Amino acid sequence: MLVNMNDVLLPAQKGGYAVGLFNTVNLELAKGVLAAAEELHSPVIIGTAEIFLPYSTLEELSYFLLPMAEKASVPVVVHLDHGLKAETCKRALELGFTSVMFDCSADDYETNIQKVREITQLAHAKGATVEAELGHVGDNEDSAEGSSQLTDPSAYYTVPAQAKDYVERTGVDALAIAVGTAHGTYKLPPKLDFDRISEIAKVIDTPLVLHGGSGLSNDDFKTAISRGISKVNIFTDINQAGAMAAVGVYKEGKGMTDMILPSIEAIKQSVMTKMLLFGSENKG
């Protein structure tokens, strides 16, 4: 069933588990993610990010993601991740996406608030939800999400007191926080500021989001969720799983159709591993 982010994150926040966002930029990714969600009876968030639009446009994705979400036996949010322009967020809402992230984290604080508040008001009028980012989550050098390799990531960590002011003034439904993760593949294990997660969770009621989840240890995930994370973003892990499966079955004389089903299955298994880790199974 097609739902918005509040429908899955508020129960997760209350129940002490997290719901995964798995970016689904083509049909194979969408099939693998939704198959995992239905097998484990888990709520799930699917969608795309603005950086991925060269692979599939919002319009193209809306043709299959929305009907697939509506027909699913579990709650499915169709979400725009890391929308960088207001026009992109507005277009996603017009097409029927039930949630958008308007990422203004590179703007100054007051500009971030003003821009996000405007999109939040528009989304709420349509029954959709909004995620924003305060602080700034950097990118590893191979990240598909961007190229902001921060010299000192801790300088961009989310400040708890500022988070309280931010959510009150913007009205956002979920807040992505910077606590030591980065998008893409880690060369060295990241060191998360778990105490900061706890501090932020104490001062705001808004569900918290962890970006840059691919590559974290199982203990990192469990601790972050226990401290207050309700949504975890994953792409690199499932993207690589699908690619590795395709490479594993390819040989001379084979075609794309020979690689589709193994890729979908590998994506499904990768997603199921994360859902079990996040504790979202049997919550849908």
N, C-alpha and C positions, 0 to 999 in steps of 0.2 A: 504494500500500500504506500502511496505517495504521501509523505508527511514533511513537516518543517523541522528545524534543528531542535527547537524546544521540546518537541514530542519525544526525542530520543535522548537529549542531553540532560534534561531535568531529572528523569528517572535514573540516569547513570550517576549523576551527582549525588542523588539521594541514596542510591544503592551501593556506592563505592566501587563502581567499575567504569570502564571507558568504552566509548564507541569509536571505531576506526573510520577515518576518511581515506578511501582508496581512490586515487584519481584514475578515471576510466576514459582514456582518450581515444579508444577504438572499441569495436564490438567484442573483440576477444577479451580485452580487459574487463569489460562490463559483464560478459557472460561468466568469467571466472569468479569475479567478486560476488555477483549475485548468487551463483551456485553455492559458494561457501556460506553466504548468509542464510540461505534457505536450508542447507543441510544442518547448520548449527542453530537454527532458529534465533538468529542474532539480528538486531537492528544494524543498519549500515548507512554510511554516507558515501555517495558516489558523485562524480562530476569531473571537472577539469579546472585548469588554472589558465590565466591569461597568457602565460608564457607558452602554453601548449596549443594555442589556437592555430598556429601554422599547420599542425597535424590534423586537426578536425575543428571546424568552426562551431560556434555556439549553436547555430541553426542546424548543422548536420548532426551534432550530438543530441539535440532536442528531439530529433525524429525517432531515435530509438531509446535513449535513456529514460525519457518521461514515460512512454508506454510500458517499458520493462519495469519501472518502479511501481506504476499503478497496478500491474498484474502480479507483482511479487506477493508472497504470502507473509512477508515480514515488513516492518517499517523501513522505508527507504527515503532518504533525503537526497535530492538532486541539488548539488551545491557548486557555486563558482568559487574556486579557491584562488587566493591572491589576485583578485581583481585590482588592476592598477589604475584604471580610469573609471570615472563615474559613468561614462557612456557604456562601457562594457557591463558594468553592474546593472544598469537600467535595461540593457538589451536582454540580459539573462532573465531578469524579472518579467519582462514582456513575453518571453518565450515560455515561461512557466516554471523556471527554476524556483525551488521553494526556499532557497537560502543563498546568500552571497557573502563573500568576504571582501571588504573594501580595505585594501592594504595601503594605508597612508603613513606607515611607520617611518618612511624616509623624510616626511615633512616635519616641520617644527610642531610643537605640541598643540598650540592653538589652532593651527591650520588642520592638523589631523582631526581634532575634535569637530571643527566646523564642517569639514567635508564628510566625515562619517555620519554625523548627526543628520545631515540632509538625506543621505541614502537610507539611513535607518527609518526615518519618517516615511519615505516612499515605500520601502519594503513592508513595513508594518501595515500600511494601508492596503497592501495586496495579500496580507496574511503570510508573508514570508519573514524569514529571520536573517539577522546580520551578525557576522563575526568581524572583529577588527583586531589590529595588532598594536601593542604598546611596548616600547622598547624596540629592538630590532634583532630578528633572527638572521644570522649570516648564512653564507653559502660556501660549501666546499668547492674546490676548483672544478669538479666535474658535474656540479649541480645543474639540473635542468631548469631549476627555478630562478637562477640568476647568477651573479658573479661578484657579490659583495663579500669578499674574504676579509673579515674584520681583523685588524692587527691586534686589538684588545677587545674581544667580545664582551667582557664584563663591563666595559664602559657603556654598553648599550642594554644592559639588563633592565628589566621592568622594576620600577620603584613602587612598592606596595601602596604608599599613601597617594601617589599619583594615579595608580590604577583605580582607586576608590573614586577620586574626582572624575576620572575619565568615563567610567561606566555610568555615573550619575548624570553626566552632561551629554553623553551620546545616546544612552538608552540601548546600547548593543546587547545582543542575546548571548554572545560568547566572546571571550577575550583570549587571543593568542599572546603568550608571554615569552619573553626572552630570558632563559635561565641556563644557557650553556649548550644548547643544541645548535645544529646547522643543517641546512639542506644538502642532500647528496651523500656521497660515500666518505666516511671518516678514514683518514690515514692513521690517526691515533685515537684511542678511546676518549670520548668526551667526558668532561667532569661537570655534572649537573649541580646546580645550587638548589638542593632539595628544601633547605630551610626557607628559601625565598618563595618557593611554591606554597609552602604552609602559611607563610606570612600573608601572601596575597589572598589565599583562600579564606583567611580569617577576616579580612576587611571588606570583601565583596561577596555577594551571593551569586554572581554571574559565573556560569560554568567556564572552566579554564581549558585552554587548548595547548597542546605540545606539538610544535612543528619540528621537522627534521628528525622524525622517529626512526627511519631506516638505519640500522647499524647499531642501535643502542643494545645494551645487554638486557637479558630477561629481568635481572634484578633492578636495573635502571627503570624499566617500564613499571614494574610492580611497585617500586618505591614512589615514583612520580604519581602514579594513580592513587596510592594510599595517602599521599600528601594533598591531593585535591584536583588532579588532572582528570577531566571527563571526556576529552576528545583527543585522539592521537592521529596525526597525519602520516600516511605511509604511501610512498610511490616507488622509490628506488628499489626496494626489495622485490616487489611484485613485478616491476618492469624488467629487472634482471632475471627473475625466475622464468618469465615467459620467453625471453630471448635465449636463455641457456637451453631451454627445452627445444626450441626451434633448431638451434645449432646441433643439438644432440641427435636429432632424427634426420638431419639433412645429409644427403649424399647425391652424387651425380645421377641425374635422371628424375630426382624428386622435384615437386613443385610446392607452391605456397600452401595448397590445400593439405599437403602431407604434414605441414607444420602446425596447422591451426588447432586441432584437437589436443595434441600434446602441450601446446602453449597454454590453452585454456585450463587444462588439468593442473599444470604446474602453478599457474596463477591462483587457482582455487586452493591448492594445498598451502601455498604461502600465506594466503589470506586467512585460512582456517587456523594456522599456527598463531597468527597475531590475535585473532578473535578469542581464542582460548587463553592466550596470555593476558588479554585485556579484561577477561571475565564477562564478556558480553553474550556468551552462548546461553540459549534458553531464556533470553530477555526480550525476544521479539514475538 
